[in-house]
């Protein structure tokens, strides 16, 4: 299924200094790059951009270049694992979320997974539910086994597991444009 890029949101979960430092290199570098590409794309498409920070006093703030790219976006500070367990998210973000949401971030098997599960649970019905897209190359965990287990659980829920390049080219729809050339260079 292709997302509705005319009414889309991206939720960036907990890409913070101490979490990034704990992730395996070079995986985390690629994940941060891919998140940056997707945030840029959704912003250009005038979609909704939201990001969370888990206990920033202990885990630090969102890493660069994401911090700069996310300036002006809706930030949710949380101590819960699921974004939907935070009052600010429930009151300020959830009511305006479109049906198609790209979810990226850290850690796949904790905060990302619990948020995705709760986003599905919040849907009115299966016919009117949300379409959740997780770019597998834009989420990570400290251990590959945990990352894979989270993806398996998300797939069982009905999450659309995809990747950054697929999402970018689905949004662009055609080659030969300035936007295509820009994103082609970024993806390489």
C-alpha positions, 0 to 999 in steps of 0.5 A, spaced: 500 500 500 502 506 498 501 512 503 497 518 502 502 523 501 497 529 501 495 527 508 501 524 512 505 525 518 511 522 521 513 521 528 520 521 530 521 517 536 527 518 541 533 519 537 537 522 543 544 523 544 545 517 549 540 512 545 544 514 539 551 513 543 548 506 545 546 503 538 551 499 534 555 503 529 554 504 523 547 502 523 545 508 527 549 513 522 544 510 517 538 510 521 539 517 523 540 519 515 534 516 513 530 519 518 533 526 516 531 524 509 524 522 511 523 528 515 525 533 510 520 529 505 514 530 509 516 537 511 516 539 503 509 535 502 507 539 508 505 533 512 505 533 520 512 532 523 512 530 530 518 528 535 518 525 542 524 525 547 524 520 552 526 523 559 531 528 556 534 530 562 537 523 562 538 521 555 539 528 552 536 532 546 535 530 539 541 529 535 544 533 530 542 534 524 535 532 526 535 537 531 535 542 526 531 539 521 525 538 527 526 546 529 518 548 529 515 541 529 511 539 535 515 536 540 513 531 546 517 530 552 515 523 555 517 519 561 512 513 558 514 508 553 508 509 548 507 516 546 500 515 547 501 514 554 503 522 555 497 527 556 500 532 551 500 527 545 493 525 547 491 532 547 495 536 542 497 531 537 492 525 536 486 528 535 489 531 528 493 525 526 492 523 519 490 516 517 497 515 514 503 515 519 510 514 518 513 511 524 521 512 525 526 512 531 529 508 537 528 503 540 524 499 535 522 494 541 520 498 546 518 505 545 517 505 537 513 498 538 509 500 544 507 507 540 505 503 534 501 498 538 497 504 541 496 507 535 492 501 532 489 500 539 486 507 538 483 506 531 476 507 531 475 500 527 479 496 522 475 499 516 477 506 519 484 504 522 490 508 521 495 505 516 502 505 519 508 505 515 515 503 519 521 504 515 525 498 517 532 502 515 530 508 520 528 504 526 533 500 530 535 497 537 541 496 541 541 488 539 539 486 532 535 480 535 530 485 539 530 490 532 527 483 528 523 481 534 519 488 534 519 488 526 515 481 526 510 483 532 509 490 528 508 485 521 503 481 525 499 487 527 498 489 520 504 495 520 506 496 513 514 495 513 517 498 508 524 502 507 526 509 506 528 509 499 521 506 497 517 511 501 521 517 497 520 514 490 513 512 492 512 520 494 516 522 488 512 518 483 517 520 477 524 521 475 527 527 472 525 532 476 529 537 481 526 533 487 528 526 484 535 529 483 535 531 490 533 525 493 537 520 489 543 524 491 541 524 499 539 516 498 546 514 496 
